[in-house]
Amino acid sequence: MTIEALKTEQGQPARRAYPTPSGFEIRNGRLTRRIDGCGPIWNIPATIPHRMVPAVSETQQGPLAQQLLDDAVFPQLLEDSKTLVASEVEKKNMALRTGFNMIRKAKPNLIDSAMRALLPQFVDALEPFYAHAQADPDTHFRDYLMAHQSQVADALLAVSDRRVAEVDNRVVKSGYQRLRGRAQREVIAAMPGIASVMSKYAD
């Protein structure tokens, strides 16, 4: 069932039909995000505008976002994230460094602008993982991220994929595609740093 089909069934005027996003299902009139093996863990109203699906940060800020996107915390998170990206790129092989440098030449302020735009969406993508970690008093958020590296990598890459799909710059898209084939392995390799940065300011 599409979201608009559900709206019509509920007697609401249908304006535009679009499919239920991958990784979600409609339950009781709401989109429910799922993580394999974890069950439904995050709900989003099925009637929200298409441009907001699947991100929820603009309409329903989760507990992780409330901490990491706070005005006093976000600048520190941003600097830590930029430092992490720069250090991880330096560890990669020549092909990956070349691809990254090609993108950076097209957009000199790439890291700063990308992190400012992507961090809120990355935080949103990590909300379900944070919720599960919080459900167990003996589980630290960083440990939970490390224990679910593949799922975390997929969630973060889904954000990057959507962002690049909206970019008009052909050089940026070409450079990203060169990196995308092995992106999950690279994100998993960087997971210790990612988990540390994302958990640093979260209770």
N, C-alpha and C positions, 0 to 999 in steps of 0.2 A: 504493500500500500504506500502511495506517495503521501507526503505531508499535506498537499492540497486536497487529495482525495479524502483524507481524514477530516479536514476543515469543512469540506462540502457535506460529509456525512453528519457532522455536528451542526449543520445548518448555517455555517458561516459562508460568506461570499468568497468564492475561489478567484484569486487574481492571477496566479502563476503556478504551473505544475513543475515540480522538480523532485527527484528521487530522494529517498531517505539516505543520508550520508553513510558511507562505508564505516562499519564499526558501531553503528547505532541501530536501534529498533524503536518502533513506536509502541509504548505501553501506557495505557490509560490516558491517552491524549498528550503524552509527552515523549520527547526523544530521550532515550536512555543509552548512555555510552556504556560499552562493555570492554573488559579486558579479559582475554582468554583465561579461564580457570578461576576468575574472580567474581563473575556475575555482574549484574547491573550495579553501577556505582555512582553515576552522576546523571541527573535529570535536567532536561532543557525543555521549556515549553515548545510544543510542536507548531505553534502559531507565530513564532518570531520571524522577522524578515529573513529572506534567503541569504542576504549578505552577512548575517550573523551566525550562520550555521557552518561548522560546528562550534566555533568559539563562543564562550559564555562570558568572558571577562567584561564585555560592554554592558551586559544586562544583569548578570548575577555573579558578582565577584566572590570567588571561593575563599576559604580560610588561608590558603597559601598565598594567594594574590594579595589579600589584605595585609599580609606581613611584608612580602617582597616588593610590592609595588607602592608601598608607603613612601611619601615624599622624602622622608628622612633616610630611607633604606635604599631606594632604587638607584641613586647615584653611586653608592658603594657597590651594589650588585653589578651595575653597568661596567665599572672599572675592572672589577674582578673578572667579568666575562670577557672583556676585551683582552686582558692579559692572558687569560686561558686560551683564547683563540690564537693569539700570536705565538704563544709557546707551543701549542699543538701543531701548528703549521710548520714550525721549524723542525719538528721531529719527523716529518713526512719525507717520502722519497722525491726525487727530482720531478717526476711527472705531476704529482699532486701540488708541489710548490709552484710549478710552472702554471698549472691551471688556476691556482689561487691568485698568483701574481697577474695573470691575464685579466682576471676579474677586477683586481685592485687597480690596475692601470685604467680600466674603463671607468671606475668610480673610486677616486683616491681616498674618499672618506668612507670607504666600504664598511670597515669594522664598526666604526662608531654609529653610522646611520643604520646599518643592519641590526646591530644589537639593540638600539633604541626601538626599532620597529618590531623586532622578533621576540625580545625578552618577555613582554607581556603575554604573547601567544605561547611561548615555551612554558611559562609559569602556568598558564591555563591548561596546557596539555599534561602537566604534571599533577594537577589537582587530584585526579583519581588515585594516583600512587600515594600522594600525601594522606588522603583520606584513609587508605588501607593501613598505612604505617601508624597513623594516629589511633586506629582502632585497636592496636596491640600496644599496651603500655611498655612492653619490653623491646619494642622494635624502633630503632632510630631511623629517621627519614633517609639518611645517607645509606644505611645498611639495606633498607628496602629497595632503593634505586639500584644498588649494586647487585642485589639478588634477582632483579628483573631487568637485566640490561637490554635484552633483545626487545622487550615490549617498550621500554623507555626510549630506546633508539628509534623504533618505528614511530612512536608518538611525536618525537621531536622532528624527525624527517618529514612527517606529514605536514607539519607547519612550514618547513622550508620549501617543500614542493609547491604548496599553495601560494606561497609568497613569490617564488620565481615564476610561476605560471602567470602572475599578474604583471610581471616586468616586461617592458617593451624593448629593452636593450638586448640586441641579438648577441653581443659579445658576452654579456653576463649569462644569458641562457646557455650559450655554447660552453662556456667555462664550467657552469654548474653541471651540465650533462656529462662532461668529461669526468667529473668527480662522483657522479651519482651512483654509478655501477657498484662501487665498493664503499659507498657512504655508510652503510650500516656497520660494516667492520671498523671503519674509522671512528664512528661515534662510540662504539663499544670500547675501542681502545682508549678513547678519551674519557670514558665514564668515571674513573676515579676523580678526575678534575671536575667534571660536570656535577657529579654527586656532591662533592665538597662545596662547590660554589653555591649550588641551589639549596643546600641544607645549612649553610653557614649562618643565615639570618632567619631561619625558621625554627620555631619552638618545637 
